[in-house]
Amino acid sequence: MVGRRAAAWRSALVVGGALVVGGGGCGPSGRDCSDNVETAARARRGEDVAAALNARDTDRGYRDGLAKTGEDGIRDGFTAGYDDGYASAYERAYAEGFAANVEAGRRVGASDPEACALGLEDGATSGAQDGAVAGYAAGAAEGDADGYALGFDDGLASCPANFAPSPPPATPASADAPARPSQAAREHCYRLGFDGARDEDAYRRGLDDGKRDNPDYQAGRREGEAAGRDAGRAEGDADGFADGVRDGFDAGYAEGAAQRYDECFASAYEEARGAAQAAAYAEGYDDAFGAGYASGFADGLASCPDAW
């Protein structure tokens, strides 16, 4: 039991009436339940059945609450007090343990040779990829421009112009006819009314009210809470500090290793990017020159005087 509480609190600290029917449609018809007399009646029937069940469960829970004994109150109070004491102590002790060990973890992480080696490897890979893309794009842009200029001059000297056909007209879409209400829609509206009005917490709320109005239970609960809170504080303090020390070191180590990784990544990235960009520029220029020339040639033909 204590282990589960510690895990839950550690996780939290580390990670930081009337039914409105319709709206989304009712059944296969897609209509609102109020659109039809029969479907509206089915929805109201579902509400009435759910309301009757809610009242039954609330009354049963209240009577069970009044039947609780002082021993029941001590037991429930101890659990509630323990949880409260454990939570408050764990949170405070966790913060202390975390702060006490985070710097030690950061120093160890910053000197991790594997973090630098991985950064150098990833930096070189990413730099080469980005440099190749940037260099190819720059070369392609200039090659396309140069090819277009030469092609335009050659096309203007050749003529005549070209013409493109007009696109065909778009075909209008047809609309679907609305569906009529069905038996499935009426049954769905009953379920919609029932589910919207059903209170699954009715018994629990009645039970809580019964316990509150039970003096023997309340006296035992107060006694149990005091004892449970003391026990919870002691264990929460020990568990919280131990978890904080461990997590503080891990967090500091991750921060230091990440900083070292970034430093090594940056140095390898710039070097690899520069080399790859220069190599890819010529390839991009050559690949784009032909396409630019063809485009320029076509535009040059289209610009010929009418006399041609």
C-alpha positions as CSV (number, residue, x, y, z in Angstrom):
1,M,0.0,0.0,0.0
2,V,2.8,2.4,0.9
3,G,4.7,1.6,-2.3
4,R,1.7,2.5,-4.5
5,R,1.2,5.8,-2.6
6,A,4.9,6.7,-3.1
7,A,4.7,5.9,-6.8
8,A,1.6,8.1,-7.2
9,W,3.0,11.1,-5.4
10,R,6.3,10.8,-7.1
11,S,4.6,10.7,-10.5
12,A,2.6,13.8,-9.6
13,L,5.6,15.7,-8.6
14,V,7.8,14.7,-11.5
15,V,5.3,15.3,-14.2
16,G,4.7,18.4,-12.6
17,G,-31.8,17.7,-14.1
18,A,-33.3,18.0,-17.4
19,L,-31.8,16.3,-20.4
20,V,-31.0,18.3,-23.5
21,V,-31.8,15.8,-26.3
22,G,-30.6,16.1,-29.9
23,G,-27.5,18.0,-30.9
24,G,-25.6,15.2,-32.5
25,G,-28.8,13.6,-34.0
26,C,-30.9,10.7,-32.8
27,G,-30.3,7.3,-34.2
28,P,-29.9,6.4,-37.9
29,S,-32.3,9.2,-39.0
30,G,-29.8,11.9,-37.9
31,R,-32.8,13.9,-36.6
32,D,-33.2,15.6,-33.2
33,C,-35.3,13.6,-30.8
34,S,-37.7,16.6,-30.3
35,D,-38.5,16.6,-34.0
36,N,-41.0,13.7,-33.6
37,V,-43.7,13.2,-30.9
38,E,-42.9,9.6,-30.4
39,T,-39.1,9.9,-30.2
40,A,-39.5,12.9,-27.7
41,A,-41.8,10.7,-25.5
42,R,-39.3,7.9,-25.6
43,A,-36.6,10.3,-24.4
44,R,-38.7,11.5,-21.5
45,R,-39.5,7.9,-20.6
46,G,-35.8,7.2,-20.4
47,E,-35.3,10.2,-18.1
48,D,-38.1,9.1,-15.8
49,V,-36.8,5.6,-15.4
50,A,-33.3,6.9,-14.7
51,A,-34.6,9.4,-12.1
52,A,-36.4,6.6,-10.3
53,L,-33.2,4.5,-10.1
54,N,-31.3,7.5,-8.9
55,A,-33.7,8.0,-6.0
56,R,-33.6,4.3,-5.1
57,D,-29.8,4.2,-5.0
58,T,-29.5,7.5,-3.0
59,D,-31.9,6.2,-0.3
60,R,-30.2,2.8,-0.1
61,G,-26.8,4.6,0.3
62,Y,-28.1,6.9,3.0
63,R,-29.5,4.0,5.0
64,D,-26.2,2.1,4.7
65,G,-24.3,5.3,5.9
66,L,-26.5,5.5,9.0
67,A,-25.8,1.9,9.8
68,K,-22.0,2.4,9.9
69,T,-20.3,1.8,13.4
70,G,-17.7,3.7,15.3
71,E,-15.2,1.0,14.2
72,D,-16.0,1.7,10.6
73,G,-15.3,5.4,11.2
74,I,-11.9,4.7,12.8
75,R,-10.9,2.5,9.9
76,D,-12.0,5.0,7.3
77,G,-10.6,7.9,9.2
78,F,-7.2,6.2,9.6
79,T,-7.0,5.7,5.8
80,A,-8.0,9.3,5.1
81,G,-5.6,10.7,7.7
82,Y,-2.8,8.5,6.5
83,D,-3.2,9.6,2.9
84,D,-3.3,13.3,3.9
85,G,-0.3,13.1,6.2
86,Y,1.7,11.0,3.7
87,A,0.9,13.4,0.8
88,S,2.0,16.6,2.7
89,A,5.1,15.0,4.1
90,Y,6.1,13.4,0.8
91,E,5.8,16.6,-1.2
92,R,8.0,18.6,1.2
93,A,10.6,15.8,1.6
94,Y,10.8,15.1,-2.1
95,A,11.6,18.7,-2.9
96,E,14.4,18.7,-0.3
97,G,15.9,15.5,-1.6
98,F,15.6,16.6,-5.2
99,A,17.4,20.0,-4.5
100,A,20.1,18.3,-2.5
101,N,21.3,16.0,-5.3
102,V,20.4,17.7,-8.6
103,E,23.8,19.5,-8.9
104,A,25.7,16.3,-8.4
105,G,23.9,14.7,-11.2
106,R,24.4,17.7,-13.4
107,R,28.2,17.5,-12.9
108,V,28.4,13.8,-13.8
109,G,26.2,14.3,-16.8
110,A,28.2,17.1,-18.2
111,S,31.3,14.9,-18.2
112,D,29.7,12.0,-19.9
113,P,31.9,11.0,-22.9
114,E,29.0,9.1,-24.6
115,A,26.9,12.3,-24.7
116,C,29.6,14.1,-26.6
117,A,30.3,11.1,-29.0
118,L,26.6,10.9,-29.8
119,G,26.4,14.7,-30.3
120,L,29.3,14.6,-32.7
121,E,27.8,11.7,-34.7
122,D,24.3,13.3,-34.9
123,G,25.7,16.7,-35.6
124,A,27.8,15.5,-38.5
125,T,24.8,13.6,-40.0
126,S,22.4,16.4,-39.6
127,G,24.9,19.0,-40.9
128,A,25.6,16.9,-44.0
129,Q,21.9,16.4,-44.7
130,D,21.0,20.1,-44.2
131,G,24.0,21.3,-46.1
132,A,23.3,19.1,-49.1
133,V,19.7,20.3,-49.2
134,A,20.7,24.0,-48.9
135,G,23.5,23.7,-51.4
136,Y,21.4,21.9,-53.9
137,A,18.6,24.4,-53.5
138,A,20.9,27.3,-54.0
139,G,22.6,25.8,-57.0
140,A,19.2,24.8,-58.5
141,A,17.9,28.3,-58.1
142,E,20.9,29.8,-59.9
143,G,21.0,27.1,-62.6
144,D,17.3,27.5,-63.3
145,A,17.7,31.3,-63.6
146,D,20.7,31.0,-65.9
147,G,19.0,28.3,-68.0
148,Y,15.8,30.3,-68.3
149,A,17.6,33.4,-69.5
150,L,19.5,31.5,-72.2
151,G,16.4,29.5,-73.2
152,F,14.2,32.6,-73.5
153,D,16.6,34.2,-75.9
154,D,16.8,31.1,-78.0
155,G,13.0,30.7,-78.0
156,L,12.4,34.3,-79.0
157,A,14.6,33.7,-82.0
158,S,12.7,30.6,-83.1
159,C,8.9,31.3,-82.7
160,P,5.9,30.8,-83.3
161,A,3.8,31.0,-80.0
162,N,2.0,28.1,-78.3
163,F,-1.5,28.0,-76.9
164,A,-3.0,26.0,-74.0
165,P,-6.6,24.6,-74.1
166,S,-9.2,25.9,-71.6
167,P,-10.0,23.4,-68.7
168,P,-13.4,21.6,-68.9
169,P,-16.3,23.0,-66.7
170,A,-16.8,21.5,-63.2
171,T,-19.7,19.1,-62.7
172,P,-22.0,20.2,-59.9
173,A,-22.4,17.8,-56.9
174,S,-25.8,16.2,-56.2
175,A,-27.4,16.5,-52.7
176,D,-28.7,13.5,-50.7
177,A,-32.3,13.5,-49.6
178,P,-32.9,13.5,-45.8
179,A,-33.9,10.2,-44.1
180,R,-37.1,9.7,-42.2
181,P,-37.3,8.8,-38.5
182,S,-37.3,5.0,-37.8
183,Q,-37.9,2.5,-34.9
184,A,-34.1,2.5,-34.3
185,A,-34.3,6.2,-33.8
186,R,-37.0,5.9,-31.2
187,E,-35.1,3.3,-29.3
188,H,-31.9,5.4,-29.5
189,C,-33.8,8.4,-28.1
190,Y,-34.9,6.3,-25.1
191,R,-31.3,5.4,-24.4
192,L,-30.2,9.0,-24.9
193,G,-32.8,10.1,-22.3
194,F,-31.9,7.4,-19.8
195,D,-28.1,7.8,-20.1
196,G,-28.3,11.6,-19.8
197,A,-30.4,11.5,-16.6
198,R,-28.8,8.4,-14.9
199,D,-26.5,9.3,-11.9
200,E,-24.0,6.5,-11.3
201,D,-22.8,8.3,-8.2
202,A,-26.3,8.3,-6.5
203,Y,-25.4,5.5,-4.1
204,R,-22.1,7.0,-3.1
205,R,-23.6,10.4,-2.5
206,G,-26.3,8.9,-0.3
207,L,-23.7,6.9,1.6
208,D,-21.6,10.0,2.3
209,D,-24.7,11.9,3.5
210,G,-25.6,9.0,5.8
211,K,-22.1,8.8,7.3
212,R,-22.2,12.6,7.8
213,D,-25.4,12.3,9.8
214,N,-24.1,9.3,11.9
215,P,-22.6,10.6,15.2
216,D,-20.9,7.3,16.1
217,Y,-19.2,7.0,12.8
218,Q,-18.0,10.6,12.9
219,A,-16.5,10.2,16.3
220,G,-14.6,7.1,15.2
221,R,-13.5,8.9,12.0
222,R,-12.0,11.8,13.9
223,E,-10.0,9.4,16.2
224,G,-8.8,7.4,13.2
225,E,-7.7,10.4,11.2
226,A,-5.4,11.7,13.9
227,A,-3.6,8.3,14.2
228,G,-3.4,7.8,10.5
229,R,-2.1,11.3,9.8
230,D,0.9,10.7,12.2
231,A,1.7,7.4,10.6
232,G,1.4,8.8,7.1
233,R,3.7,11.7,7.8
234,A,6.5,9.4,9.0
235,E,6.4,7.2,6.0
236,G,5.8,10.0,3.5
237,D,8.8,11.9,4.8
238,A,11.2,8.9,4.3
239,D,9.8,7.9,0.9
240,G,9.7,11.4,-0.4
241,F,13.3,12.3,0.5
242,A,14.6,9.0,-1.0
243,D,12.7,9.5,-4.2
244,G,13.7,13.1,-4.4
245,V,17.4,12.3,-4.1
246,R,17.2,9.7,-6.8
247,D,15.1,11.8,-9.2
248,G,17.2,14.9,-8.5
249,F,20.4,13.1,-9.5
250,D,18.7,11.7,-12.6
251,A,17.3,15.1,-13.7
252,G,20.6,16.8,-13.1
253,Y,22.5,14.1,-15.0
254,A,20.1,14.4,-18.0
255,E,20.5,18.2,-18.0
256,G,24.3,18.1,-17.9
257,A,24.5,15.3,-20.6
258,A,22.1,17.3,-22.8
259,Q,24.2,20.4,-22.5
260,R,27.3,18.4,-23.4
261,Y,25.5,16.8,-26.4
262,D,24.4,20.2,-27.7
263,E,27.9,21.6,-27.6
264,C,29.5,18.7,-29.5
265,F,26.5,18.6,-31.9
266,A,26.9,22.2,-32.8
267,S,30.6,22.0,-33.6
268,A,30.2,18.9,-35.8
269,Y,27.1,20.3,-37.5
270,E,28.7,23.5,-38.8
271,E,31.7,21.7,-40.2
272,A,29.7,19.0,-42.0
273,R,27.1,21.5,-43.3
274,G,29.7,23.7,-45.0
275,A,31.4,20.8,-46.8
276,A,28.1,19.2,-48.0
277,Q,26.7,22.5,-49.1
278,A,29.6,23.3,-51.4
279,A,29.5,19.8,-52.9
280,A,25.8,19.8,-53.6
281,Y,25.7,23.3,-55.2
282,A,27.2,22.1,-58.5
283,E,24.8,19.2,-58.7
284,G,21.8,21.4,-58.1
285,Y,23.0,23.9,-60.7
286,D,23.5,21.2,-63.4
287,D,20.2,19.5,-62.7
288,A,18.1,22.7,-62.8
289,F,19.8,24.3,-65.8
290,G,18.1,22.1,-68.3
291,A,14.6,22.6,-66.9
292,G,15.2,26.4,-66.7
293,Y,16.3,26.4,-70.3
294,A,13.2,24.5,-71.5
295,S,10.9,26.9,-69.6
296,G,12.6,30.0,-70.9
297,F,12.6,28.7,-74.4
298,A,8.8,28.1,-74.3
299,D,8.2,31.6,-72.8
300,G,10.4,33.0,-75.5
301,L,8.3,31.4,-78.2
302,A,5.2,32.7,-76.6
303,S,6.6,36.2,-76.7
304,C,7.1,36.3,-80.5
305,P,5.5,39.2,-82.4
306,D,2.2,38.5,-84.2
307,A,3.8,38.9,-87.5
308,W,5.6,35.6,-87.1
